[in-house]
Structures are given as C-alpha cells and as structure tokens.
Amino acid sequence: MRRLLLDARATMASPNRNARSAVVLGRLLGVAFLVCFGTGLFSHFLQDPLPGMRFPTRPTQLYQFTQGLHITAGIAIIPLLVAKLNAVMPALAQVPPVRGVLHLLERVSIAVFVSAALVQVATGLVNTYQWYPWPFPFRQVHYALSFVLIGSLVLHIGTKLRIIARYWRKRDAYDEHGRFVADTTVGSELLPPGLEARTDSVPPAAVAPVVASYPRGLTGRVLRWVDGVPAPTTQADATEASRASRQSPEATQGRRERVARRGFFAGVAAATVGVVALTAGQSSTLAEPFNVFGARQRHRGANGLPVNRTARAAGVLATATAADWTLTVVGHDVSRTFARAELVALGATRVDLPISCVEGWSQMATWKGVRMRDLLAAVQAPPGSHVRVTSLERHGGYRIMDMGPEYAEDPTTLVALELNGEKLDLDHGFPARIIAPGRPGVLQTKWIEKIEVLR
C-alpha cells in the first residue's frame, strides 16, 4: 500500500500542485463562500425574519444587488472549487494516510467541507433553473448546510493556519529561479515526491525525479519539458554548462515551472470569468448582452418581464379571472371590500421597482396601482402595523406572506394593477399583486385576495 501511495503521488506531481497554489485558490474560495454566506443570510431572514427584525427599503435595488451577487459568486465557486481540488490531489495519497487522532479529525473535517461545498454548489446551481430532483426542501437544507460549510471552512483554516501563513506571500514560496520552495516544518501535505521538498538546507540534486526514465529523442525531450525534469547531464553538457551563456538546470526548471503555473492559473481565471460573464446578465444590465446560460432572459415574457410561476402552475386560472373577484382589506375594527374597477379608480401611483427573484434573475419595471398605506388608512390601521397578505393559491409555501411596517408604510409599496404600461398579465398576478422595494420575488405575492392588519 505504501508503494502504491508513493507511486500515486509521483504520478500526480505537478508544478501547479503545491501549497502556494492551494493557498491562492483557498483565498479566492474563502472570499466567495463568505460573500455567498452573508448574502444568503440576508435573503433567508427577509423570508423568515426573527422577532423584532426590520429591513431597509432603500436603496430599492438592494435585494437585486445582494441576490445577484449571491448567485454570481456561487457560480464563480464552481471552477475555483475544481481548481482547488486539482491542486490538492497529491494530499489524497499521503503516506501514511492517517498519522493519529488529530490528523484523522483534520481529514474528516476536510471531507465534510468538500462534500458540503459540492452539494451546496450543485443544488444551488440547479435551483436557479427551478429544478428540484430531490425529496428534501431546498431552502431549508441550503440554509442549514451553509452553517456546516462555513463551520468546516473555519476549522480547515485553523488546522492549516501555519501553512497559510508560510505561503501567503509569493516571494516566500519560490526561489530566485521560480522553483517552489517546500518547507517540511509547517506540516504541508503537498510536497514533491522523494525527498518531499526542496529546502534551503537540501540541494536540488537530492530531490528524487518524478519519473525514473524517459524515451530517447524528441519524445523524451517533450515529456521532460512537460514534467519539468532537466535532461540527464553528460560530459558535453558539463562542458557547455561552464559557459556563461548557458542557463543552469535550476533556471531552466524554474522557467518551466513558472510557465506551467501561469498557464494553469490563466485557465482558471478564464473559466471563472467565462461562467460569470455568461450568466450574470440575468441580473446585471451591463452583462445582459452576454447572458447565454442564465436561467432567465430579461425583457422576455408577458408585460416584457420573465415569469417564474404561472397561473396554471399556481392553480388560479378560474379564481383569478372570476368576474366577482374582490380584494378584502381587514382592519382591527373596520373592513373594506374593493372590486378591481374600484382599485383601478384609486390606483394612480406609478413607481419603478425591480422584481428580484431568489433564483438570481432580476429586472427593473414600471408598476401602477394603489399604495398599500392608502388601503390600510381606509380600514383605520394604526401606524406601525404588520400586514398579512393571502393569495388565491390554495397550496405553496408562499401562499401567505407577512409584511413588516417598514414595507407596509413605504410610499412605493403598491397593490399593483398595471405593469410596464399594460394591464397586469394573468401570469404576473392579475387581478392584483404586491410590489414592494427591496424584497424577494417570492414575497411580492401574486393573485391576492385579502390583506389583513395583524397589529
């Protein structure tokens, strides 16, 4: 088994797979995960606020920005995570596999982190397309798994802190020729095979070659160049090496390692920029022309706006188009019922607000309708009232929506009747829907039938 592990390490050896590469990729991943965690918490508490929580209504595009950033950072994690796993592959074949209880716990924490990251990223990506091929509730599991992910990340950073500090700066990771300087004193598992390192106290000649022999001729030279292994020294080479114009083997090897590293990181950068540029257009006006793989295309759909949940899927085709539809507003002592024609007569307020969905797409739109605070005033609701809005839907987790006073009293919160200069389309919530600043699309309830003052 030891021989197999050593052979595996030799096979996976590469200038890109060292502690410095792992630290650089780890920094980028750490930032991306923290961005996703922070923006994800904001989205979660908007939907399930804790008692006493209040949220800002300005800027009105706040949620559009935070959720767009959440999805974009999550997509950027995919190539970065693949690159990170590629960089640390030799650690999978370390000898011995487990060196004690603490080392076992460290490896288990890494396994938990990697597993949680893969599940979190994969399910989050599929969620942007509203496809749920699993039996568990996505939002609750995504929220709980985020704490597992961040907790295991913190534990992983703690166990690798000496290595991170040692290789944080580029100048401390490579020698003057550009070759990686392995430090055996910090406990890194990403060391070259054989001696496992080149240190200041051990000359480069002591490092065991990755591959014992190469074929002769051009094929052997190409393979040596790819692996960064200098050609075997002959008497003629020794004579040539004495000439000042000939590069030393150390300089040649360093140059090849630099080329390999730069190519690797250029590929990672291109992949990351590519996936971000080709999907960010679903929430960003600047990137909209490049939105090739985004789950939604802006300005496409009824009223010039994409649709997440149709009236047919919600089961409201008959009730939403019924001639006797009315909106009931219930206060503590007074209740009012409004037919749609009455709301249209009252609905002279026009606002520009984005519709921003948790799946990451968003778009600015022009809405026209009745201010929520005017309807609440009609039933003598006291200032600072919380409001509950009920949809015509009979099933679904967002059929009933609660709204805090910061939104209910905001002058831009409407019971919307028109969208982009046209009558509200059935799939966008006809006969009436909610639109409020800085809230997820799932809380902008469609096909509403009742507004109730809670307290």
N, C-alpha and C positions, 0 to 999 in steps of 0.2 A: 504493500500500500504506500509506503514511504517513497519507493521508487516511482510509482505511478504519479503521485502528487508532485514530485520533483520534475518529472518529465512534463507534466501538465503545466507547471509554472514556466518551464523553459519554452514550451510551445506558445504560451500566451505573452511572453516577454515582448515589450514594445516601448519605444521612447515616449509614447503617449500615456502609458500605464505606470504612473509614478505618483508619489504623494503630492507633488506640486499640482499636477493636473487634477487630482481628486479634490484638493483644497479650492482651486479656482472654480471648478464646476459646483462644488458644495456651497460656495458663497452665493453663486447665482441662484441655485436651487433654494437656499435658505431665504433669500430675499423674496423670491416668487411665492414660496409657501407662506411666508408671513403676510404678504400682500393678500393672498387668497384667504387666509385665516381672518384677517381684520375685516376685509370687505364682506366675507361670508357671514361673520357675526353680525355686522350691521344689517344685512339682508334678513337674517334669521330673526333678529329682535324687532325689526319692522313688522314681521308677520306674527310673531309671538312675543309681544313686549312683556317685560317683567312689571310688576305693580309699581306705579309712580314714574315709569319711563315717559319722557317726552322727546320728540324728534324735531329737527329743524325743517322748516318748509322752504327755506331759501339757502342756496340757490335752487330754483325749481328743477334744475337738471342734475341735482346731486346724486340721486339714485341712478340716473342714466350713466353718470360717470363711474360711480363705485362698482356697479354691477358689470358694466362693460369692461372695467379694469379687472374685475374678478375672473370673468370668462377668458379674457385675453391672456392674463398671467397663467391661468390654468392650462391653456393650450400651449403656451411657451414652455411649460414644465415638461411636456412630452419629449421633445428632442433633448432637452437638458438632462432629463432622468435617464434616457437611453445612453447618452454620452457618459454620464456618471457611472452607470453600471458597467459600461465598457471599460472605463478607466480603472475600476477596482476589481476586474475579473481575476487577476492573479491571487487576490486575497482569498478566493474560494478554494484554492489549492495550497493553503499554507501548511507547513509541517512543524509540529504536529497539529492536527485540526483543532484540538482543544487543549489548552495549557493549564487549566484549572477552573475553579468555580467562577471566579470573577470574569475570566475570559469567556466562559460559556454564557454567562449573563450578558456580556457585551455582544456576543454573536447573536444571541436571541433577540436583543433589542434592535439590532440592525435588521434581522429578519422581519421583525414586526414593522419597523419603519418602511422597509422596501415593499412589503406586502400591502400595508395600508396606503402607501403612495400609489401603487399600481391600481388598487381597487378604487381609490378616490378619484384619480385622474380618468380612469376608464369610464366609470359610471357618470362622472360629471360631463365628460365629452358626449356620451350617449344621451344624457338628459337634454343637451342643447337641441337635439333633434326630437325630443319628446317621445323617445322610445324606451320602454321600461321592461326589458326581458328578464325580470327577476321578481320574486314573490314578496320582497320587503318594501316598505315605504321609503322612497328615495330621500326625501328631505330630512327626515328624522335620522336615518342612517348616515347620511352625508354630514350632518351636524355632529353626531356623536363621534364619527370616525375622524373628524378634524382634530378633536382633542387627543385622540390616540396618536395621530400623526405628529402633532406638534410636541406632545409629551415625549414620544420616542425620538424625535429630532433633537430635543434639548438633551436627552440622555446620551444620544450619539455624539453630540458636540462635546459634552462633558468628558466622555471616555476618550475622545480624540483631541482634546484640547492641546496637549503637548505637541502633537504632530501639526495641528493647525497653526500654532504659534511658530513652530520651526520653519514651516514652508509658506507662511503668509506672504512674504516678500519674494519676488522673483530673483533678486540678486543673491539671496541666501540659498536658493535651490539649485543653481547651476554654476559651474566653474567658469573660468575665463574662456574656455573653448566652447561653452554651450552644453556641456555634458551634465546630466543630472548628478547631484551630489547626495548620495544616500547616507543618512545618519542612523546608525543602528542603535543609538542610545535613546531614541524617543518612542520606540515600540511600533514603528510603522510596519505594516504587513505587505506593503508594495515596494519590495526590494528586488533588485536584479537577482537571477538565479546564480548558483555557485557560491561566491563569497557573499551574495545578497546585497552588496553595496560597494561603492567606491567612496572611500573616506579620505581625509587628509593624511591619515596615518598609513593607508594601504595604497601602494602604487597601482595604476591601472592594469599593469601586466598580471596582477594577481587575480583579476576577475575572470571567471571561467566563461568561455564563449557559449552562446546560446545554442548553437548548432555545431557539432563536432567537425563535420566535413562538408565541403561543397564540391559540385562537379567542376571540371576544368573548363577553361574558355570563357566565352561571353556569358553563358548561362550562370556560371558560378559568380562572375563579377556582378551581374544584375541581382542575384539572390543576396550576395554580401551587402550590396548597396541598400537593398530594401531592409535588411535586418540591422544595418548599421555596424557590421562587423568588418574590421580592417582586413585587407588582404594579407596572406602569410608573408612574413619577412624572409627574403632571400639575400644572398651576398650582394647581388646587384642592387637590391633595394637599400641595403645598408649603405652602399657607396653613394646612391642617389640621395639618401636621407641626410648625408653630410652637407649637401649643397644648400645654401641659404634660400634658394628659390623654391625648394620643395616643401610642401606643407607636412607637418608632423602627423602621424596617425591619430593623435589625440585631437588635433584641429580638424582633420577630415571627419572623424567620427562625430565631433561636436557639431560640425556644419550639417551633417546628415540628420542628426537628432533634431536640430532646430527646424530643418525643412519638414521632417515628419510631424513635429508638434504643431507647427504653423498650419500645415495642411489639415491636420485633424481639427484644430480649433476654428479654422476658416470654414470647414464643412459644418461644424456645429452651429456657428454663427449664421451661416446661410440657411440652414434648416430652421433655426429658430425665427429668424426674420421672415422667412418664407411663410411658415404656418401662421404667424401673427398677421402679416400683411394680407394674406388671402382669406382671413376670417374676421379681422377687426372691422371691416366695412359694414357689418351688420349693426354696429353701434356707433361708428365714427363716420362723420361726413367726409373727412379727409381721405380715409381708406375705402370709401364706398365704391370707387371705380374698380378696385381690385378684389371685391368680395366674391370670390369664386366658390369657396367651400363653406361660407357662413350658412347657418341653418335657415335664415330668413333674408329675403331681398327687400330692402327698403323701397317704399312707394309702389309696391305691388300688392294688389288686393282691393277689396271693396273700400270705397272712400279714399283710395290712394294709400292704404295702410295695411300691412300684413295682419293676418288673423291667426291667433293661437288656438282658440277653442270656438268651434262653430255652433250655431244654434241647434243644428241637428245633433251634434255630439252632446250638447247640454240637455237635449230633450225638451226644448221650449218652443218648437215650431208652432204649435197650436196656441199655447197660452200667451206668447209674446205678440201674436198677431190678432188676438181676440178683440172684437170691437168694443167690448165692455171693460177693457183694461183700465185700471186706475192705480194711482200711487197714493198709498196711505201714509200719512205722517202722524205719528203718535207722540204727544207730549205727556207731561205728568197729569194735567187736568184738561187739556184741550187736544182734540184730534181733528185732522182735516183730510179730505179725500180730493185728489186732483185728477181730472181726466187729462189726456195728453193735450187736447186743444187748450185747456186752461194753462198748462205748463208752457206751451208754445207762446201763449199771450204774455206770460210773465218772463219768458226766457230771452232777455235782450242782452245778456252779458256774454262777451266774447273774450276768450283767453287763448294764449299759445302755451301749451304744455306738452311735454314728451310723454309718450307711452313707453314704459321701460319694463321689459319682462325679465324674469329671473333666468330665463334661458340665454340671456345676453344680448338679444336684439333690442333696438330702441329707435324711435323716430319722433321728431317734433311734429305736432299737428295743431290745427286751429279748431277749437271747440266752442260751441254756443249753447247756452242753457240757462238754468236758474241757479242762483247762488244757494249753496247749502244753508248759509246763515240766514237767508231770507225765508226759507222754508221753516227753519227752526223758530224764527221770530213769529211766524204765523201761528205756531202752536204754543207760544209763550215759554219757550225753553229757557231756563236760566243760563247766564253766562258760565262758560267753562264746562258745558255739558258734554258727556261722552255719547256717542251715537252708534246704533247698531243698524246695519243695512242688510236686508234679506232679498235674495234673488228669487226669480221664478223657478230656478233649478230646484229639483227635489233631491238631488244627490250631489256629492262632491264636497271636498274639504273646504272650499271657499264659497259655499252657498250663503253662509252668514259671515259678515265682515264687521268688525268693530273699528271705530274711528275715534281717535283722541280729539280733545278740544282744539289742539293746535291746528288740526286739519279742518275740523268742522267749522271753525270761525274764520278760516282763511278766505279772503275775498276771491281767490282764484279756484276754490273748490266748487265744482258745479255738479248739478244733476244735468248731464249733457243730453241734448236732443238733436244736435247737428254736429257734423264732423267734416272739416275741410270744405265748408260752404254747401254741403248737401245734407239731406235728411239722413239721420243715423241708419246705417245699414243693419239688417237683422243680425248678421254675424258679428257686428261691432256693438250690439247691445240694445237695439230697438226693442221697445219704445223709449227707454231711458236708461242711462248708466251713470256711474260715478266717474269723475276725473278729478284728481287732487294732485298738488305739487309734491314731488319727491317721494312717491310711493311705488312699490312694485305693481306690475300689471295685474297680478292675481288679486290685489286689493282694490283695483278700480272696477268694482262689481258691475257686471252687465245684467240686463233684463230685470231691473229692480222692481219690487212690488211694495216694499214697506221700509220706512225709515222710522226708527224708534229712539226716543230720548231715554238714555239709561239713568243718568243722574246729573 
